[in-house]
Amino acid sequence: MIERLESLIGLSEIKDFHQAIASRPPKSIRPRIDRSCSIPPFPTTPVPWYPQGLQLLDPNIRPGGFLEYAAADYYIQDSASMLPLAMLDIQPDDWICDLCAAPGGKASAIAENLGPDGFLLANEVISGRLDVLRYALSRTGRANYAICNLDPEPLADALAGRFDKVLVDVPCSGQSLLGRKRQSDSSFSASHVQHCAARAKRILTSALGLVRPGGRLVLSTCTFAIEENEAQIDAILEAYGDSVSMVEFVALKNWESVIRQGCYRLWPHRDRCAGGFAAAIEVKNAIEPLAKGKIDSRTDRSRSTLKHSSKPPKSKLNSKLTNSEDLVVSLGQLHIEKHSQKAIWFGYEPGAMRFTNQFGTQLAQGLRIAQVSADRIEPYLGLAMLASELFEPAQVLELDSPSAESFMLGQSLLKDPAIISTSSTPWCVAKWKGKPLGWLKSASNRWNNYLPTWARFTSFATNSSSNPDDEPLE
């Protein structure tokens, strides 16, 4: 790829580029919107292209090892992944689809920026990545989203022209992940790049069909290959002519691609990040979702299918009062809509509820709040993490820092014998500095820890000199 890179950065930069992609990039975080006044426990500087994000100044700091991270004050995210967020221009009541959403860094940023009447559909094709996506979204404290698990083509067929914005962080060759040991030199091979470029074209064909006229599609990648970046934009503009146009960003002029106006690139040796690409397309006229001949591509995997019903979706979803709902209500006061599907209860803010009323729960499900079987209930972490205006727990246990650390390590906590609970539920939300951490359940002389294994800490930055790879794949 050296020959191609010279057209982008110049021969004099090639050596610095090679050294940068072989090294771990500087770390960065994105503070949660409603916690923006919180001061991170380490020195930072704003991300130039996305001031909501912060780059760490000390490379030895492990941002995932602090109670502030446990309390969801911030999301750990490479600052290059924030470039497409700057292009979305999120409005509070937008309907937005994140088509390739896992692990959830961009999806969680979208949910945080939307209002209660806005809606995020977070789609992830690979089922094994849904849990990490649910976890990332649950940390937002919101219920203005639903999670979907469909191939882009049937999704576009079902929801043609429904979204104001569509973000497509396409699966790519992942060349910028080389320094994190999550890719190999083979990511630069011509055959691999061509395979990824063909897959991207198929996904983009469907993605365009999801955008309403006047809406916007944002493409992003974590690769440097022209075939997966500028060439994709050229193919869209050529295929759809006057139905689409580029969106340019004056504030991002410093990062504009030298070979394609309206495309923007970040480089690891210039920008203190892993590197990446992003561009935005305005859709002027409706795009047929199944216009397969427009951009030539081949299917790279077996496709999920969505069965369509001729019957209109039901306006009410299993809303009959049952003992199951009584158990959910016993956990605390919910200020969101709640509905069940089989044994699982889901929660929705108004925008998400409108989507669910229209399309049902077979297509996508909202925030998981609890699972009920017989007369037993087990609440999910996402319910505990909801913002206080959306959920008031029946019981709260405020923890000091040592107890909060013990909780995050998965340990049970001893009860204070002087405190007698009068709650009708044994479930309690553990909080630190007024911010939720997860669920505890009352036993005779202790609080049993119900923090999921995958959410627990193994150590804290203050008592560990290790620097494990705790950053998500974004």
C-alpha positions in Angstrom: 0.0 0.0 0.0 3.0 2.3 0.2 2.4 3.6 -3.3 -1.2 4.4 -2.6 -0.4 6.1 0.8 2.1 8.5 -0.9 -0.9 10.1 -2.6 -2.4 10.8 0.8 0.4 11.7 3.1 3.6 12.1 1.1 6.8 10.0 1.1 8.4 12.0 3.9 5.7 10.8 6.4 5.7 7.1 5.5 8.3 6.2 8.2 6.4 8.1 10.9 3.2 6.4 9.8 4.7 2.9 10.0 6.0 3.6 13.5 2.7 5.0 14.7 0.5 2.1 13.5 2.8 -0.4 15.2 2.4 1.4 18.5 -0.6 1.7 20.9 -2.4 5.0 20.2 -2.9 7.5 23.0 -6.0 6.8 25.0 -9.1 9.0 25.0 -12.5 9.1 26.7 -15.9 10.6 25.9 -17.6 11.9 29.1 -21.3 11.2 29.4 -23.5 14.2 28.4 -25.3 14.5 31.7 -22.0 14.1 33.6 -20.1 16.7 31.6 -19.5 18.7 34.8 -17.6 15.8 36.4 -13.9 16.2 36.3 -12.0 13.0 35.1 -9.5 11.6 37.7 -6.6 12.2 35.3 -5.3 15.1 33.1 -6.9 15.5 29.6 -7.1 17.8 26.7 -10.1 18.2 24.3 -10.3 16.3 21.1 -9.8 18.9 18.3 -12.5 17.5 16.0 -15.0 16.6 18.7 -14.6 18.8 21.8 -17.0 16.6 23.8 -14.2 14.0 23.8 -11.0 14.1 25.8 -7.5 12.8 25.1 -5.5 11.6 28.0 -2.1 13.3 28.5 -0.5 10.6 30.5 0.0 7.4 28.5 0.5 5.3 31.6 -3.0 6.0 32.9 -5.5 3.1 32.7 -8.9 4.9 32.3 -10.9 1.7 32.9 -9.5 1.4 36.4 -11.4 4.1 38.3 -14.7 4.3 40.1 -15.7 7.1 37.8 -15.6 4.6 34.9 -17.6 2.1 37.0 -20.3 4.8 37.6 -20.4 5.5 33.8 -19.0 9.0 34.0 -17.3 8.3 30.7 -16.9 5.8 27.9 -13.4 4.7 26.7 -13.2 5.4 23.0 -10.5 6.1 20.5 -10.8 9.7 19.5 -10.8 8.8 15.8 -14.1 7.1 16.4 -15.5 10.4 17.4 -15.0 11.9 13.9 -18.3 10.5 12.5 -20.1 11.8 15.6 -19.1 15.3 14.7 -20.8 14.8 11.3 -24.1 13.4 12.5 -25.4 16.8 13.7 -27.7 15.0 16.2 -31.0 16.8 17.0 -33.0 15.9 20.1 -36.0 14.4 18.2 -34.0 12.6 15.4 -34.6 9.0 14.5 -31.1 7.6 14.0 -30.0 4.1 12.9 -26.5 2.9 13.8 -26.3 0.1 11.3 -23.2 -1.7 12.6 -23.4 -0.7 16.3 -21.3 -3.0 18.4 -19.3 -2.5 20.6 -21.4 0.6 21.2 -19.1 3.6 21.5 -20.8 5.6 18.8 -24.3 4.2 19.6 -24.0 5.3 23.3 -22.9 8.8 22.2 -26.0 9.0 19.9 -28.4 7.9 22.7 -26.9 10.4 25.1 -27.4 13.3 22.7 -31.0 12.4 21.8 -33.9 13.7 23.8 -36.7 11.5 25.1 -38.7 11.9 21.9 -35.7 10.9 19.8 -34.9 7.3 18.9 -31.8 5.2 18.2 -32.0 1.8 16.5 -28.8 0.1 17.3 -28.4 -2.8 14.8 -25.7 -5.5 15.1 -25.5 -8.4 12.6 -23.2 -10.6 14.7 -25.3 -12.1 17.6 -22.2 -12.7 19.7 -21.6 -8.9 19.9 -25.1 -8.0 21.3 -24.2 -8.4 24.9 -21.3 -5.8 24.8 -23.7 -3.5 22.8 -26.4 -3.8 25.5 -23.8 -3.1 28.2 -22.5 0.0 26.5 -26.1 1.4 25.9 -27.2 0.6 29.5 -24.4 2.8 30.7 -26.0 5.9 29.1 -28.8 5.9 31.7 -31.3 6.2 28.9 -34.1 4.1 27.4 -34.5 5.9 24.1 -33.2 3.1 21.9 -33.9 -0.5 20.7 -31.4 -3.2 19.7 -31.8 -5.1 16.4 -30.0 -8.2 15.0 -30.6 -8.2 11.3 -28.6 -8.1 8.1 -28.8 -4.6 6.5 -30.8 -5.7 3.5 -33.9 -7.0 5.2 -33.7 -4.2 7.7 -33.7 -1.6 4.9 -36.7 -3.5 3.3 -38.6 -3.2 6.6 -37.7 0.3 7.5 -37.2 2.1 4.2 -36.9 5.9 4.5 -37.6 5.9 8.3 -34.5 7.6 9.6 -33.2 11.2 9.8 -29.6 9.9 10.1 -27.9 6.6 9.5 -24.4 5.9 10.7 -22.5 3.1 8.9 -19.3 2.1 10.6 -18.7 -0.6 8.1 -16.7 -3.8 8.9 -13.4 -3.0 7.3 -9.8 -4.3 7.0 -9.2 -2.6 10.4 -5.7 -1.4 9.6 -5.7 1.2 12.4 -6.0 -1.7 14.9 -2.6 -3.0 14.2 -1.0 -1.2 17.1 -3.6 -2.7 19.5 -2.6 -6.2 18.4 -6.2 -6.7 17.0 -5.1 -6.9 13.4 -2.1 -8.4 11.6 -0.1 -7.2 8.6 -2.6 -9.2 6.4 -5.0 -6.3 6.8 -2.9 -4.4 4.3 -3.1 -7.2 1.7 -4.8 -6.3 -1.6 -7.1 -9.3 -1.5 -8.3 -8.5 2.0 -8.9 -4.9 1.2 -10.9 -5.9 -2.0 -13.0 -8.3 0.0 -13.8 -5.6 2.6 -14.6 -3.0 -0.1 -17.1 -5.4 -1.8 -18.8 -6.0 1.6 -18.9 -2.3 2.3 -20.7 -1.6 -1.0 -23.4 -4.1 -0.2 -24.0 -2.7 3.2 -24.0 0.9 1.9 -26.6 0.0 -0.7 -29.0 -1.0 2.0 -28.0 1.8 4.3 -29.0 4.5 1.8 -32.5 3.0 1.6 -33.0 3.6 5.4 -32.5 7.4 5.0 -35.5 9.6 4.5 -35.3 12.3 1.8 -33.4 15.2 3.3 -31.7 12.9 5.8 -28.0 12.1 6.1 -25.8 9.0 5.8 -22.4 9.0 7.6 -19.8 6.4 6.6 -16.9 5.7 8.8 -14.0 3.2 8.9 -10.9 2.4 10.9 -8.8 1.7 7.8 -6.5 3.7 5.5 -7.3 1.9 2.2 -8.6 4.2 -0.5 -10.8 1.3 -1.8 -12.7 1.2 1.5 -12.9 5.0 1.9 -12.9 7.6 -0.9 -13.7 5.0 -3.5 -16.9 4.1 -1.7 -18.1 7.7 -1.7 -17.2 8.0 -5.4 -19.3 4.8 -6.1 -22.3 6.2 -4.3 -22.2 9.6 -6.1 -21.8 7.9 -9.4 -24.6 5.4 -8.8 -27.2 7.7 -7.5 -26.4 11.0 -9.3 -28.7 13.9 -8.3 -30.4 11.8 -5.5 -27.4 12.3 -3.2 -24.7 14.9 -2.5 -21.7 15.4 -0.3 -22.0 17.2 3.1 -18.9 19.4 3.8 -17.8 20.5 7.2 -15.9 23.8 7.5 -14.8 23.0 11.1 -13.1 19.8 9.9 -11.2 21.4 7.0 -7.8 20.6 8.6 -8.6 16.9 8.2 -10.0 16.9 4.7 -8.7 14.2 2.4 -6.3 15.4 -0.2 -7.8 13.2 -2.9 -11.6 13.8 -2.3 -13.3 16.9 -1.1 -15.9 16.2 1.6 -14.0 13.2 2.9 -12.0 13.4 6.2 -9.1 11.4 7.5 -7.2 11.1 10.8 -3.7 9.8 10.9 -2.0 8.1 13.9 1.3 10.0 13.4 -0.4 13.4 13.2 -3.5 13.3 15.4 -2.8 11.3 18.6 -5.3 8.6 17.7 -5.5 5.2 15.9 -6.6 6.8 12.7 -9.8 6.6 10.7 -12.0 8.0 7.9 -15.5 9.5 7.7 -17.7 11.2 5.2 -21.3 12.3 5.1 -23.9 12.0 2.2 -27.2 13.9 2.0 -30.0 11.8 0.5 -32.2 14.2 -1.5 -34.6 11.7 -3.0 -35.8 8.3 -1.6 -33.5 5.5 -2.5 -35.0 2.1 -3.3 -33.8 -0.2 -0.5 -33.3 -3.2 -2.8 -31.6 -1.5 -5.7 -29.0 -4.2 -5.9 -27.7 -3.3 -9.3 -26.7 0.3 -8.4 -23.5 -0.5 -6.6 -22.0 -3.8 -7.7 -21.3 -6.1 -4.8 -21.5 -9.7 -3.7 -23.0 -11.1 -0.5 -20.2 -12.1 1.9 -22.2 -14.0 4.4 -25.6 -15.8 4.8 -28.3 -13.2 5.3 -30.7 -12.9 8.2 -34.3 -12.9 7.1 -37.2 -10.9 8.4 -40.7 -12.3 8.1 -43.3 -9.7 7.2 -46.9 -9.8 8.4 -49.8 -8.2 6.5 -51.4 -7.4 9.8 -50.7 -4.0 11.3 -48.6 -4.0 14.5 -50.5 -4.2 17.8 -50.9 -0.9 19.6 -50.5 -2.5 22.9 -47.8 -5.0 23.8 -48.7 -7.5 26.4 -50.0 -4.8 28.7 -52.3 -7.0 30.8 -51.6 -6.5 34.5 -50.1 -9.7 35.9 -48.1 -10.7 39.0 -45.1 -10.4 36.7 -45.7 -6.6 36.4 -46.3 -6.3 40.2 -42.8 -7.7 40.7 -41.4 -5.2 38.3 -43.2 -2.3 40.0 -41.8 -3.5 43.4 -38.3 -2.6 42.3 -39.1 1.1 42.2 -40.9 3.8 40.4 -40.4 3.7 36.6 -41.0 6.9 34.6 -40.8 5.0 31.3 -43.1 2.7 29.4 -42.6 -1.0 30.2 -43.8 -4.1 28.3 -42.9 -7.7 28.4 -41.9 -10.3 25.8 -42.0 -13.8 27.1 -40.2 -13.6 30.5 -38.3 -10.4 29.9 -39.5 -6.9 30.6 -38.3 -4.0 28.5 -38.4 -0.2 29.1 -38.9 2.6 26.5 -38.8 6.4 26.5 -41.5 8.1 24.3 -39.6 8.0 21.0 -38.6 4.4 21.4 -42.2 3.5 22.4 -43.5 5.1 19.2 -41.2 2.9 17.2 -42.2 -0.2 19.1 -45.9 0.5 18.8 -45.4 0.9 15.1 -43.1 -2.1 14.3 -43.6 -4.4 17.3 -41.0 -6.1 19.4 -40.0 -8.9 17.0 -37.9 -6.4 15.0 -36.1 -4.8 17.9 -36.2 -4.7 21.7 -35.5 -1.8 24.1 -33.7 -1.6 27.4 -33.8 -4.9 29.3 -35.1 -4.1 32.8 -35.9 -7.5 34.4 -36.5 -11.2 33.9 -39.4 -12.8 35.7 -40.1 -16.5 36.1 -42.8 -17.9 38.3 -42.8 -15.6 41.3 -39.1 -14.7 41.1 -37.6 -11.6 39.5 -34.0 -10.7 38.6 -33.4 -7.2 37.5 -30.9 -6.3 34.8 -28.0 -4.0 35.3 -29.5 -1.5 32.8 -32.4 -0.8 35.1 -30.1 0.1 38.0 -28.1 2.4 35.7 -31.1 4.4 34.5 -30.9 8.1 35.2 -32.7 9.3 38.3 -35.5 11.0 36.4 -36.4 7.7 34.7 -36.1 5.3 37.7 -36.4 5.8 41.4 -35.3 2.5 43.1 -37.3 1.2 46.1 -34.0 0.7 48.0 -30.7 2.5 47.7 -27.4 1.8 49.5 -25.0 4.7 49.3 -21.4 3.3 49.4 -18.2 5.0 50.4 -15.2 4.5 48.0 -13.7 1.4 49.7 -17.1 -0.3 49.7 -17.8 0.8 46.1 -14.4 -0.8 45.1 -15.4 -4.0 46.9 -18.7 -4.0 45.1 -17.0 -3.5 41.7 -14.7 -6.4 42.5 -17.7 -8.6 42.8 -17.7 -8.9 46.6 -20.7 -9.1 48.9 -21.2 -6.4 51.5 -22.0 -6.7 55.2 -25.2 -5.1 56.4 -25.2 -2.3 59.0 -27.3 -3.9 61.8 -28.4 -0.4 62.9 -30.3 0.0 59.6 -33.6 -1.8 59.3 -35.2 -2.0 55.9 -38.9 -1.6 55.5 -38.9 -2.2 51.7 -41.1 -4.9 50.2 -38.4 -6.0 47.8 -35.0 -7.5 48.7 -33.4 -5.8 45.7 -31.3 -2.6 46.3 -29.3 -0.3 44.0 -25.7 0.3 45.1 -24.7 3.9 44.5 -21.4 5.8 44.8 -21.6 9.6 45.1 -25.2 9.4 44.1 -24.4 7.5 40.9 -25.7 3.9 40.4 -23.3 1.0 40.1 -25.5 -2.1 40.1 -27.8 -4.4 42.1 -27.5 -5.9 45.5 -29.9 -8.4 47.1 -30.6 -8.7 50.7 -29.6 -11.8 52.7 -29.7 -12.3 56.5 -26.6 -10.3 57.4 -25.2 -9.2 54.1 -25.9 -7.8 50.7 -25.3 -10.3 47.9 -23.6 -8.9 44.8 -25.5 -9.2 41.5 -23.0 -7.2 39.4 -22.6 -9.3 36.2 -19.2 -11.1 35.9 -18.3 -9.3 32.7 -18.9 -5.9 34.4 -16.7 -6.5 37.4 -13.2 -5.1 37.9 -10.1 -7.2 38.4 -8.1 -4.3 39.8 -8.1 -0.5 40.2 -5.7 2.0 38.6 -4.7 3.2 42.1 -3.5 -0.1 43.3 -2.2 -1.8 40.1 0.8 -1.0 37.9 -0.5 -3.1 35.1 -1.8 -1.5 31.9 -4.1 -4.1 30.4 -6.0 -3.6 27.1 -9.3 -2.3 28.6 -10.4 -0.3 25.6 -13.4 -1.3 23.5 -13.0 -2.1 19.8 -13.8 1.4 18.6 
